Amino acid sequence: MNIAMVGLGRMGGNMVERLIRNGHTCVVFDRSQEIVKKYEAKKATGASSYADMVKKLPTPRIIWLMVPAGVVDQTIHELVPLLSSGDVLIDGGNSYYVDDIRRAKELALKGIHYVDVGTSGGVWGLDRGYCMMIGGEPAIVKHLDPIFATLAPGIGNIDRTPGRAVKTGTAEEGYLHCGPNGAGHFVKMVHNGVEYGMMAAYAEGLGVLHSANIGKKHSEVDAETTPLRNPEHYQYDLNLGDIAEVWRRGSVIASWLLDLTAISLVDDPSLKKFSGRVSDSGEGRWTIKAAIDEGVPVPVLTTALYERFASRGESEFQDKLLSAMRFQFGGHLEKPTGG
């Protein structure tokens, strides 16, 4: 199929390469023309502007946006005057599903179809393929199936789920039409909320193991320090890289995230490359908002999000206020950071 890709970052560029490898024709645009030239060398057709990109596509046009959620509306605003009735816009980033519902209604008035695709796979997707959660009109999603089938990982060597021996739909291939507009990003939103929780669980568990030798360390004895009552219980110098590795093999908590954790501990056992500042791009917050609206308790996902806030120093004010209150009621003096 003929498709244009707007945004050639970590995922967009690899998606173009995967599509071209499998016989699709790609027109590409990025704010950086240097990046466009890079993909021209990989047999993509470069475009110097949105107008140039639109001219190079046969109608009805298919345009995939792979840009940050914060610039999707502006990108659509610039593209719409160049498009025709019957054209298809795909948002493959991490937009808020509520925005998808609005956009689809607005674009429908102009005869333009909108499809939201929650895309998971990161920098590994070029070779592994991308898991895609799709929202949109059934006929349009079906029309786009060759693109989704190419980008998806396929069944691969993953065993079929017991009781699901007969193939139904495309879920086993790694992509799924979840429902009408917004459904794709709704499912991806919750996917990312779950991801936050899983990542936090691995990090916290390995953190406990990392400190399992605390009994060997000097512990101050003063009114501001909780005493370690049984230091002999914490005398373990554990190899976290080996533990992550053994967990990968036959363990109930094995996963691709654990695979990536094991790689990280091989590459940089002390994690010196990282400061510990953990970003969030919105999906965790939106998942919690949906859970509140639905009345569904999600304490693990909520705590995982708050942990990210704290990692960025966003708890500094209340931490200082807690310290100030302790000083006021008990004359407690702060110990030096790290003490």
Secondary structure, DSSP 8 states (H G I E B T S, - for coil): -EEEEE--STTHHHHHHHHHHTT-EEEEE-S-HHHHHHHHTTT-EE-SSHHHHHHTS-SS-EEEE-S-GGGHHHHHHHHGGG--TT-EEEE-S---HHHHHHHHHHHHTTT-EEEEEEEE-GGGHHHH--EEEEES-HHHHHHTHHHHHHHS--STT----TT--S--SSGGGTEEEEESTTHHHHHHHHHHHHHHHHHHHHHHHHHHHHTTTGGGS----STTS---S-GGG------HHHHHHHHTTT-TT--HHHHHHHHHHHH-TT-TT--------SHHHHHHHHHHHHT---HHHHHHHHHHHHHTTTTHHHHHHHHHHHHHHH------TT-
